[in-house]
Amino acid sequence: MSKTHQPAALLLLTAMIWGGTFIIVKASLAVLHPLAVIAYRFTLAFIFLFLIYRGEVRQNLRRSLRPGFGLAIILFLAFTAQTIGLKYTTPAVSALLTGLNVIFVALIEAFVYRKKLASPVLFGLLAATLGLAFITWPSAQVSLDPGIIPTIVCAVLFAWHIVATGRVVTKHDPKTITVIQFAFVAFFAWCSAPIWIQTLQFDFKIGGALLYLGIPATAICFFFQTLAQRHVPPVQTGVILATEPAFATLFSLLFGYEPLTWKLITGALFMISGLILSVLGESFKSEAGKLIA
């Protein structure tokens, strides 16, 4: 494999690993409280990344502590909403709805920071909305899936986190900010989780699930993304990472969490197309701005 393709392959592997987290978290929720899953996941990720980046963290800790704390609050709320939502919906629906954060980022930039939406972003928003309608529209049941609302809230929070992070990392070391966030998210989860009322039995299944969530899916994927984005343009990065819901849907189907229906297929195609259009739209807008300037 050529050196130009290796970073893209790392991003694709990252999307695949992240896609796999939805079925892992779903299985873990049969044993653990949602906040306990977050606590173990981010404790492992913090320890792993701190050992790698401890030099940078010690050097930048004082000036990065406050913004890292603020971002951690948003990240904790986002993962809490996502994990609670996943307890009541399927992994595929959770992944597809979480992917809406790409759309919400564009909307936040437009309404909060008065940035004009490019035409592809508007088409992407329409496609994603149609996909959302296909996936969430009740069929045999009268009411909506109870996991849908918290998962959409999580997508908004992830979008807010992305926008806020984009502004913080221009003034602070990204590695230090990430390690601080993981530490505080773990702390918030430990303080909030009713672990004292649980009898946790660490068998191979639950132990392996937590290790997967903490190290490959959180710490190593962050490392892969950081490494790959040195060589891959932002637009290509966004398009590759937008395949995460597709991988999550595939894994959900393969492991029997989701029945294969025309609603799921149609909704997934609309939503993933909408995500990619939104990423491309932001790129076209940026390039047009460079040409005008």
ZIQUI-V792117 format. One line per field, one symbol per residue. ss: DSSP state (H for helix, E for strand, - for the rest). burial: + if it has 24 or more other C-alpha atoms within 12 Angstrom, else -. A space follows every 50 residues. Layout:
ss: ???
burial: ???
This chain:
ss: --HHHHHHHHHHHHHHHHHHHHHHHHHH-----HHHHHHHHHHHHHHHHH HHHHHHHHHHHHHHHHHHHHHHHHHHHHHHHHHHHHHH--HHHHHHHH-- HHHHHHHHHHH-------HHHHHHHHHHHHHHHHHH----------HHHH HHHHHHHHHHHHHHHHHH-----HHHHHHHHHHHHHHHHHHH--HHH--- ---HHHHHHHHHHHHHHHHHHHHHHHHH-----HHHHHHHH--HHHHHHH HHHH-------HHHHHHHHHHHHHHHHHHHHHHHHHHHHHHH-
burial: ------+++++++++++++++++++++++-++++++++++++++++++++ --+--++--++--++-++++++++++++++++++++++++++++++++++ +++++++++-------++-+++++++++++++++++--------+-++++ +++++++++++++++--+---+++++++++++++++++++---------- -----+--+++++++++++++++++--++--+-+++++++++++++++++ +++---++----+++-+++++++++++++++++----------
